[in-house]
Amino acid sequence: RNRPRMDGVAWIRALREIASYQRTPILMLTTESSDEMKSQGRAAGATGWMVKPFDPLKLIEVVRKVIG
């Protein structure tokens, strides 16, 4: 679906409504680092949260934990 002006949290919330995506791991890669935004991400269904700029090796480590 086309969702103009949808932020990441809203996108995760919409994706989680689709049965085939309810258990798919979702990592947020964002510039947001506040505890409030992280809480909103978790409530929407984000599996993890990484703040930009990020270390590519750390991203690989997080992905391995999520899918492993």
VMD Tcl script that builds the backbone (N, CA, C; Angstrom):
set m [mol new atoms 204]
animate dup $m
set s [atomselect $m all]
$s set {name element resname resid chain x y z} {
  {N N ARG 1 A 0.839 -1.196 0.000}
  {CA C ARG 1 A 0.000 0.000 0.000}
  {C C ARG 1 A 0.876 1.248 0.000}
  {N N ASN 2 A 0.393 2.297 -0.610}
  {CA C ASN 2 A 1.099 3.566 -0.600}
  {C C ASN 2 A 0.710 4.327 0.664}
  {N N ARG 3 A 1.678 4.670 1.477}
  {CA C ARG 3 A 1.394 5.347 2.738}
  {C C ARG 3 A 2.253 6.618 2.837}
  {N N PRO 4 A 1.839 7.689 2.171}
  {CA C PRO 4 A 2.631 8.920 2.219}
  {C C PRO 4 A 2.705 9.486 3.636}
  {N N ARG 5 A 3.873 9.997 3.930}
  {CA C ARG 5 A 4.118 10.674 5.220}
  {C C ARG 5 A 3.964 9.751 6.425}
  {N N MET 6 A 4.186 8.475 6.248}
  {CA C MET 6 A 4.099 7.523 7.354}
  {C C MET 6 A 5.487 7.386 7.980}
  {N N ASP 7 A 5.568 7.545 9.286}
  {CA C ASP 7 A 6.860 7.362 9.935}
  {C C ASP 7 A 7.111 5.877 10.196}
  {N N GLY 8 A 8.307 5.564 10.668}
  {CA C GLY 8 A 8.687 4.171 10.874}
  {C C GLY 8 A 7.817 3.433 11.871}
  {N N VAL 9 A 7.444 4.102 12.940}
  {CA C VAL 9 A 6.612 3.462 13.961}
  {C C VAL 9 A 5.236 3.127 13.385}
  {N N ALA 10 A 4.664 4.047 12.643}
  {CA C ALA 10 A 3.358 3.794 12.023}
  {C C ALA 10 A 3.469 2.671 10.989}
  {N N TRP 11 A 4.580 2.639 10.255}
  {CA C TRP 11 A 4.792 1.597 9.255}
  {C C TRP 11 A 4.863 0.224 9.925}
  {N N ILE 12 A 5.588 0.130 11.050}
  {CA C ILE 12 A 5.678 -1.142 11.775}
  {C C ILE 12 A 4.297 -1.558 12.274}
  {N N ARG 13 A 3.571 -0.621 12.820}
  {CA C ARG 13 A 2.226 -0.915 13.320}
  {C C ARG 13 A 1.354 -1.468 12.189}
  {N N ALA 14 A 1.403 -0.836 11.016}
  {CA C ALA 14 A 0.613 -1.295 9.870}
  {C C ALA 14 A 1.084 -2.659 9.386}
  {N N LEU 15 A 2.388 -2.871 9.365}
  {CA C LEU 15 A 2.928 -4.153 8.915}
  {C C LEU 15 A 2.527 -5.282 9.861}
  {N N ARG 16 A 2.525 -5.014 11.150}
  {CA C ARG 16 A 2.160 -6.031 12.133}
  {C C ARG 16 A 0.695 -6.441 12.028}
  {N N GLU 17 A -0.122 -5.626 11.388}
  {CA C GLU 17 A -1.533 -5.980 11.184}
  {C C GLU 17 A -1.697 -7.056 10.117}
  {N N ILE 18 A -0.674 -7.262 9.300}
  {CA C ILE 18 A -0.717 -8.270 8.242}
  {C C ILE 18 A -0.236 -9.588 8.842}
  {N N ALA 19 A -1.062 -10.599 8.780}
  {CA C ALA 19 A -0.787 -11.876 9.446}
  {C C ALA 19 A 0.590 -12.442 9.110}
  {N N SER 20 A 0.991 -12.371 7.862}
  {CA C SER 20 A 2.270 -12.968 7.466}
  {C C SER 20 A 3.486 -12.200 7.990}
  {N N TYR 21 A 3.287 -11.031 8.579}
  {CA C TYR 21 A 4.395 -10.242 9.130}
  {C C TYR 21 A 4.353 -10.128 10.655}
  {N N GLN 22 A 3.459 -10.836 11.287}
  {CA C GLN 22 A 3.332 -10.699 12.730}
  {C C GLN 22 A 4.542 -11.218 13.493}
  {N N ARG 23 A 5.270 -12.161 12.911}
  {CA C ARG 23 A 6.440 -12.717 13.603}
  {C C ARG 23 A 7.758 -12.386 12.918}
  {N N THR 24 A 7.727 -11.581 11.885}
  {CA C THR 24 A 8.941 -11.193 11.170}
  {C C THR 24 A 9.742 -10.205 12.020}
  {N N PRO 25 A 11.020 -10.474 12.257}
  {CA C PRO 25 A 11.836 -9.519 13.021}
  {C C PRO 25 A 11.948 -8.184 12.284}
  {N N ILE 26 A 11.814 -7.099 13.018}
  {CA C ILE 26 A 11.946 -5.764 12.441}
  {C C ILE 26 A 12.906 -4.958 13.312}
  {N N LEU 27 A 14.001 -4.507 12.706}
  {CA C LEU 27 A 14.954 -3.642 13.394}
  {C C LEU 27 A 14.773 -2.223 12.878}
  {N N MET 28 A 14.629 -1.279 13.776}
  {CA C MET 28 A 14.524 0.123 13.381}
  {C C MET 28 A 15.923 0.712 13.332}
  {N N LEU 29 A 16.253 1.351 12.226}
  {CA C LEU 29 A 17.501 2.080 12.066}
  {C C LEU 29 A 17.108 3.532 11.894}
  {N N THR 30 A 17.428 4.360 12.884}
  {CA C THR 30 A 16.854 5.702 12.959}
  {C C THR 30 A 17.821 6.690 13.596}
  {N N THR 31 A 17.478 7.953 13.504}
  {CA C THR 31 A 18.236 8.991 14.208}
  {C C THR 31 A 17.637 9.251 15.587}
  {N N GLU 32 A 16.475 8.696 15.850}
  {CA C GLU 32 A 15.786 8.895 17.131}
  {C C GLU 32 A 16.433 8.049 18.223}
  {N N SER 33 A 16.731 8.673 19.340}
  {CA C SER 33 A 17.369 7.921 20.419}
  {C C SER 33 A 16.660 8.075 21.768}
  {N N SER 34 A 15.556 8.796 21.788}
  {CA C SER 34 A 14.871 9.017 23.066}
  {C C SER 34 A 14.204 7.736 23.555}
  {N N ASP 35 A 14.126 7.608 24.871}
  {CA C ASP 35 A 13.461 6.457 25.463}
  {C C ASP 35 A 11.990 6.397 25.050}
  {N N GLU 36 A 11.365 7.560 24.894}
  {CA C GLU 36 A 9.962 7.622 24.482}
  {C C GLU 36 A 9.780 7.016 23.091}
  {N N MET 37 A 10.655 7.369 22.156}
  {CA C MET 37 A 10.552 6.832 20.795}
  {C C MET 37 A 10.848 5.328 20.779}
  {N N LYS 38 A 11.823 4.897 21.568}
  {CA C LYS 38 A 12.118 3.463 21.649}
  {C C LYS 38 A 10.917 2.707 22.206}
  {N N SER 39 A 10.270 3.288 23.192}
  {CA C SER 39 A 9.087 2.672 23.786}
  {C C SER 39 A 7.960 2.576 22.749}
  {N N GLN 40 A 7.777 3.628 21.961}
  {CA C GLN 40 A 6.754 3.603 20.910}
  {C C GLN 40 A 7.085 2.529 19.872}
  {N N GLY 41 A 8.358 2.399 19.534}
  {CA C GLY 41 A 8.780 1.378 18.582}
  {C C GLY 41 A 8.498 -0.024 19.085}
  {N N ARG 42 A 8.827 -0.275 20.356}
  {CA C ARG 42 A 8.544 -1.591 20.949}
  {C C ARG 42 A 7.049 -1.863 20.982}
  {N N ALA 43 A 6.277 -0.852 21.371}
  {CA C ALA 43 A 4.822 -1.020 21.437}
  {C C ALA 43 A 4.225 -1.298 20.054}
  {N N ALA 44 A 4.843 -0.735 19.012}
  {CA C ALA 44 A 4.364 -0.953 17.646}
  {C C ALA 44 A 4.729 -2.334 17.136}
  {N N GLY 45 A 5.767 -2.930 17.729}
  {CA C GLY 45 A 6.172 -4.267 17.317}
  {C C GLY 45 A 7.594 -4.393 16.818}
  {N N ALA 46 A 8.417 -3.347 17.011}
  {CA C ALA 46 A 9.817 -3.433 16.598}
  {C C ALA 46 A 10.541 -4.464 17.452}
  {N N THR 47 A 11.370 -5.257 16.807}
  {CA C THR 47 A 12.149 -6.275 17.504}
  {C C THR 47 A 13.383 -5.654 18.147}
  {N N GLY 48 A 13.953 -4.656 17.478}
  {CA C GLY 48 A 15.152 -3.992 17.976}
  {C C GLY 48 A 15.247 -2.585 17.433}
  {N N TRP 49 A 16.230 -1.836 17.959}
  {CA C TRP 49 A 16.359 -0.414 17.654}
  {C C TRP 49 A 17.829 -0.077 17.572}
  {N N MET 50 A 18.254 0.544 16.477}
  {CA C MET 50 A 19.632 1.008 16.342}
  {C C MET 50 A 19.607 2.467 15.921}
  {N N VAL 51 A 20.497 3.251 16.525}
  {CA C VAL 51 A 20.546 4.678 16.255}
  {C C VAL 51 A 21.691 4.984 15.293}
  {N N LYS 52 A 21.402 5.826 14.282}
  {CA C LYS 52 A 22.413 6.280 13.333}
  {C C LYS 52 A 23.220 7.402 13.968}
  {N N PRO 53 A 24.465 7.558 13.629}
  {CA C PRO 53 A 25.235 6.635 12.801}
  {C C PRO 53 A 25.488 5.344 13.574}
  {N N PHE 54 A 25.701 4.278 12.837}
  {CA C PHE 54 A 25.869 2.985 13.479}
  {C C PHE 54 A 27.130 2.313 12.956}
  {N N ASP 55 A 27.599 1.354 13.708}
  {CA C ASP 55 A 28.759 0.552 13.333}
  {C C ASP 55 A 28.241 -0.659 12.555}
  {N N PRO 56 A 28.675 -0.837 11.302}
  {CA C PRO 56 A 28.188 -1.969 10.515}
  {C C PRO 56 A 28.399 -3.322 11.196}
  {N N LEU 57 A 29.476 -3.479 11.926}
  {CA C LEU 57 A 29.713 -4.744 12.630}
  {C C LEU 57 A 28.690 -4.955 13.735}
  {N N LYS 58 A 28.306 -3.873 14.387}
  {CA C LYS 58 A 27.272 -3.962 15.420}
  {C C LYS 58 A 25.925 -4.346 14.794}
  {N N LEU 59 A 25.630 -3.803 13.613}
  {CA C LEU 59 A 24.395 -4.165 12.916}
  {C C LEU 59 A 24.378 -5.660 12.610}
  {N N ILE 60 A 25.475 -6.174 12.110}
  {CA C ILE 60 A 25.562 -7.610 11.814}
  {C C ILE 60 A 25.357 -8.422 13.085}
  {N N GLU 61 A 25.946 -7.987 14.182}
  {CA C GLU 61 A 25.795 -8.682 15.463}
  {C C GLU 61 A 24.328 -8.705 15.906}
  {N N VAL 62 A 23.652 -7.570 15.781}
  {CA C VAL 62 A 22.249 -7.484 16.183}
  {C C VAL 62 A 21.382 -8.375 15.286}
  {N N VAL 63 A 21.624 -8.336 13.981}
  {CA C VAL 63 A 20.854 -9.169 13.058}
  {C C VAL 63 A 21.039 -10.644 13.387}
  {N N ARG 64 A 22.258 -11.041 13.673}
  {CA C ARG 64 A 22.514 -12.450 14.040}
  {C C ARG 64 A 21.747 -12.848 15.284}
  {N N LYS 65 A 21.681 -11.952 16.267}
  {CA C LYS 65 A 20.935 -12.246 17.500}
  {C C LYS 65 A 19.437 -12.393 17.206}
  {N N VAL 66 A 18.927 -11.534 16.344}
  {CA C VAL 66 A 17.497 -11.546 16.053}
  {C C VAL 66 A 17.087 -12.778 15.259}
  {N N ILE 67 A 17.915 -13.185 14.292}
  {CA C ILE 67 A 17.512 -14.320 13.452}
  {C C ILE 67 A 18.053 -15.657 13.964}
  {N N GLY 68 A 18.984 -15.589 14.923}
  {CA C GLY 68 A 19.632 -16.800 15.385}
  {C C GLY 68 A 18.931 -17.523 16.431}
}
mol reanalyze $m
mol bondsrecalc $m
mol representation Tube
mol addrep $m
